[in-house]
């Protein structure tokens, strides 16, 4: 007996964008990622031990005074040393406090700027593509559908990039 046709037909995969058209975002989210994932965990599994991650915390990140000047200064220093000058936007409303756009070929520069900014803005979470950065360390979501942030031990800055940014990172 032959099998029936599937009820949900799957078409061809989506085409990739032309070379270099994919954009990476370096952003500072308004809601801290560890708080957001903790809130999802509490909603999905409401136990006393899961509630502690968000119970007495404010969800919004607060940038220190003069953070805009720090961001532009660090961006200019990285631009001089690496030759990549991304535009940085400070939106009044939305999901992010500031956003910088990079092309896919500038991944190393985006990570370098994220590490330099996270060292200058201590305690503030940044995101680069699917990675999270805090205090100069990279984090990612634990594999699968788990809602934990774990340190990304296989993500590093290249040796030549670290050498050019020696006093910033």
Protein Blocks (a to p, Z undefined) as FASTA:
>chain_A
ZZdddfbdcddddddddehkaccdddddfbdfklmmmmmmmmmmccfklmmmmmmccfbd
cddehklmmmmmmmmmmmmmnopacdddddfbdjbfbdcdddfklmmmmmmmmmmmmmmm
ghiacdehjacceehiacdddehjbfbdcddfkbccdfklmmmmmmmZZ
